[in-house]
Amino acid sequence: MKGYIILLFSIAFEVLGTSMLKLSDGFTQLIPSVILLVSFAVSFTLMGIVLKTIPLSIAYSVWAGLGTVATGLIGVFVYGEVLSTLNSIGLIVIVLGVIVMNFGKTNTVHG
């Protein structure tokens, strides 16, 4: 359970960093650029910790899937982007994929 809590923090920092990409304006805005780089560093550091307790296939699918969905929703609610019906279906499929990956958990072999 602790691994999943750390994973959620990793996702949150990844989403923050990705959201700052738009505000960094091609890395020409200092504050958003610094937040982006620090957020990604924290996210990847936390992901490294997560991989000690959660298999890579599960951790990465959850990280990428939920990060994509959260970033898509931030695009809609913060930046006023509009998702088509097909985009919305895609986000739902991603969430379903994360759920399916977690039902079929794999075992990790530590050497």
C-alpha positions in Angstrom: 0.0 0.0 0.0 2.9 2.4 0.8 4.2 1.9 -2.7 0.9 3.0 -4.2 0.8 6.1 -2.0 4.3 7.0 -3.2 3.3 6.2 -6.8 0.4 8.7 -6.5 2.9 11.4 -5.4 5.1 10.5 -8.3 2.1 10.9 -10.6 1.2 14.2 -9.1 4.7 15.6 -9.6 4.8 14.3 -13.2 1.4 16.0 -13.9 2.6 19.2 -12.3 5.8 19.2 -14.4 3.9 18.3 -17.6 1.4 21.1 -16.9 4.3 23.6 -16.6 5.4 22.7 -20.1 2.7 24.9 -21.5 3.4 27.8 -19.1 7.2 27.5 -19.7 6.6 28.8 -23.2 9.4 26.7 -24.7 11.6 27.1 -21.6 11.5 30.9 -22.0 9.7 31.5 -18.7 12.0 30.9 -15.7 9.6 30.0 -12.9 7.5 27.5 -14.8 10.7 26.0 -16.3 12.2 25.5 -12.9 9.0 24.0 -11.5 8.9 21.7 -14.5 12.5 20.4 -14.0 12.2 20.0 -10.2 8.8 18.3 -10.6 10.2 15.8 -13.1 13.2 15.1 -10.9 11.0 14.4 -7.9 8.6 12.3 -9.9 11.4 10.1 -11.3 13.1 9.8 -7.9 9.8 8.7 -6.3 9.2 6.3 -9.2 12.6 4.7 -8.5 11.5 4.2 -4.9 8.1 2.7 -6.0 9.9 0.1 -8.2 11.3 -1.5 -5.0 7.8 -2.7 -4.1 5.7 -2.6 -7.3 6.5 -4.4 -10.5 7.6 -2.1 -13.4 4.8 -3.2 -15.6 2.2 -2.2 -13.1 3.9 0.9 -11.7 4.6 2.4 -15.2 1.1 1.6 -16.6 -0.5 3.3 -13.6 2.0 6.2 -13.7 1.6 6.8 -17.5 -2.2 6.1 -17.6 -3.3 8.2 -14.6 -0.8 10.9 -15.5 -2.2 11.1 -19.0 -5.8 11.3 -17.8 -4.9 13.9 -15.1 -3.0 16.0 -17.7 -5.9 15.7 -20.1 -8.4 16.9 -17.4 -6.0 19.8 -16.5 -6.0 20.8 -20.1 -9.8 21.0 -20.1 -10.4 22.6 -16.7 -7.3 24.8 -16.4 -6.4 25.7 -20.0 -9.8 25.6 -21.5 -9.0 22.9 -24.0 -11.9 20.9 -25.6 -11.8 17.2 -25.9 -13.7 15.5 -28.7 -15.9 12.5 -28.0 -13.2 10.3 -29.4 -10.6 11.9 -27.0 -13.0 11.4 -24.1 -13.4 7.7 -25.0 -9.6 7.4 -25.2 -9.2 8.7 -21.7 -11.9 6.2 -20.4 -10.0 3.4 -22.2 -6.8 4.4 -20.5 -8.5 4.3 -17.1 -9.9 0.9 -17.9 -6.4 -0.3 -19.0 -4.9 0.8 -15.7 -7.7 -1.1 -13.9 -7.1 -4.3 -16.0 -3.3 -4.1 -15.4 -3.9 -4.0 -11.6 -6.2 -7.0 -11.7 -3.6 -9.1 -13.5 -0.7 -8.2 -11.1 2.6 -9.9 -11.8 5.1 -11.2 -9.2 8.5 -9.7 -8.9 11.6 -11.7 -8.6 14.3 -10.0 -6.5 17.8 -11.3 -7.1 
